[in-house]
Amino acid sequence: MFTGKTILVAPLDWGLGHATRCVPIIKELLNNNTLILGVTPLTKTILELEFPQLKKIELPAYEIEYSRTLPLWIKLGLSYPRLSGIIEKEKKLLAKIISENNIDVVISDNRFGLYSPKAHCVFITHQVFLKAPAFQKLAQSVNKKYILKYNEVWVPDHASNETNLSGELSHGNHFHKNVKYIGPKSRLQDVICDVEKNKYDYLILLSGPEPGRTTLEEALLKKAEAANKRISVVRGTQLEVKRQLAVGSEVLDVFDFPSKEVLKKLILSSQTIICRSGYSTLMDMHVLGKNELILIPTTGQTEQEYLADYWHKQIGTTTLLEKNIQHFNL
């Protein structure tokens, strides 16, 4: 880590996972440094709650959205010209931020344009090696090109091949000469809460960009209402629920954005967690010792599909494909 530095920390706004996993990193850096946070409207919801005292600077939003018809890797490919423009915009903005705030260190969680020769630049990622069903060499060459512009790469995972959480995504023959494994990171790790053991049979933990989040919510809530089980639902949004729910009943408790104390309590008080196989969610589960998981990878998001398969083989979690939800019963 660093001492006596002015540091800009900026997570990508692809869901909230990049922001939440930066929380413990920011807390560690706060001890001996001055911190400034780069935010978008989405990531600000978490970072303002966690660090209201810190200065925040608005950065351009990547605004990554899923398609109801196209696999994510195709959607991202079609969006590349727009994303390239955002990367160039944030690169130019960074030069101004460094000059006006005397920034010594820039820590970017998967924002490709936050590098500069005028600061020591760190890139946080668990995807050093991309997975793609087509054009993998092209996608990896673009990924590699940007990562090599940074002075260091921090991987939030264990270094060991036997105990790591991300498999081939971040372990292999590294092309960057300065890769550091900093261990799994979760904002829930130091949270103190009460636990009601097995209060719920299931916790449905929804996350990720739209419209994928809502699509999954609709499918799982339909199943939850038909089940004779004790179920809690964390929606991860304040959008109106499209279904008429029996909220407050004895069998279904619904939360939009629970506090981290309530969220940790819900996780630890539930026998089985149903969630996406996003890496930040998986780190939360690992840190809290939860292995009773039903993982639903986002269709066409090859990273989540790989992680669901990897965790099934390594840990014994269950994988549920979105196309099979209609045949799944709680």
C-alpha positions, 0 to 999 in steps of 0.5 A: 500500500502507500503512505503519505500520498494523495490518492484518487480511487475510482471504481467502474459503474458496472453494477455496484460490485466494483464500488463495494469491493473498493470499500475495504481498500479505501478504509485501509488507505485512509490510515496514512493518506489523503483520499479522493473518490471518483464517482458516477451517479451509481457508484456515489450511492455506495461511496457517499454512504460509506465515506461522507467525509471524503471529497468526491469528483464526478467521472463520466459514467460507462452506463453499461446495459444488458440487452434482452436479445443479444449476448453481453459480449456482442453488446459490448462489442457493438458499444466499443466505439462509445466506450472508447470515447468515454475512456478518452474523456476520462483520460483527459479529465484525469490530467486536470484532476491530478493537476488541481488536487496534487494526486500522487496515486491513481487507483482504478477499479476496471476504468480503462482511461485512468492512467497518467505519467504524472501519477503512480497508477494502479489497475484493480481487476480479477479479469487479467485474462478474458473469456469470450466465445468469439474474438477472444484474441481481439478482446484480450489484446484490447484488455492487455493494451490498457492494463499495460499502461498502469504501473501495477495490477492488483488482483482481489484474490488469493495467489494460490492455485488451490484456494483462489476464487477466480481461476483462469481469469486472473491466474496464469502466465502474466504479461504485466511485470507487476501483479499483486494478489491482495486477497478477496475484498468485501465491505461486509467483512468487518461488519458486526451484526446479530445472526438468526440461524436458519431464519430463512430457507432462501435469500434471493440476492439481486444485482447487476445492470438493467434490464437483466436485474429486473428480468431475473427478479420477475422470474424468481419472485414468481417462484418465491410466491408459489413456494412454501418457504421462508424467503427474503429478497434483496432487490438492489434497486428502488425501481417499482416492483412489477409484481403485486407482492405480499410484502410483510407476510411471514414467508416473504420479506423484501428489501430494496437497499438494506444497510450493510449490517442488515445485508450481512445478517440476511446472508448469515441467517439464510440457509441458501443464497440465490444470486448472480455469479458476479465476482464481488458477490462471490467474494462476499460469500467467500468472506462470510463462509457461505457455500450453500449457493445457487448461482445464476450467471447472466446469459452471455456474460462469459465471466459469470458463466465461467465463475459459476462453472469454476465454483461448482467444480471447486466448491460444489455450488449449484449452477442454475441457467436462466433458461432453466428457471421456469423448471426450477422450484424453491 
